[in-house]
Amino acid sequence: MTPGDVQRLLGFDDGVLDRLEAYAALLVKWQARINLVAPATLPDLWSRHILDSGQLLAHMAGLSGPVLDLGAGAGFPGMVLAIMGREDLILVEADQRKAAFLQEAARVTGTRVVIEACRIEALRPIRAGIVTARALAPVTELLHYARSFSDKSTVYLFLKGSGWRPS
């Protein structure tokens, strides 16, 4: 899948495409030094990571934030959503190298995002409107992590693969 294919599927403008391409290029560059994504997934970066993350934006329409992305890693889904225009993202990443990557990605793409370089358990009190996570943990653990930042109106958007099964 090409960047143009993803642009057509998600319906974003050329400016967003340019920023996502800059992000993707930076990810590939940093991947040579630190493990940001599974190496076997790099050839499918646009479909497996960017499209997968970007699809959440439609599910967030009309929902208030902030959006708390737990275990942000390489920025999926949080950085992609911020690049696509969601303005209230807080990315939580304990790995200092990955947090540095996220800071650089925000700088390179001109994206406003809050990056909390700490363990989830050490995060300052936040009441999230939406909690996202992708490859962090099983759903039962994600719900445990998210509980401290939630109330009855919080929406959880956890990306899990087609092989996901309840634990």
PyMOL commands that set and color helices and strands:
alter all, ss='L'
color gray80, all
select helices_A, chain A and resi 3-10+14-31+39-54+56-60+78-83+96-109+120-122+139-147
alter helices_A, ss='H'
color red, helices_A
select strands_A, chain A and resi 67-70+89-92+114-116+130-133+155-158
alter strands_A, ss='S'
color yellow, strands_A
deselect
rebuild
show_as cartoon
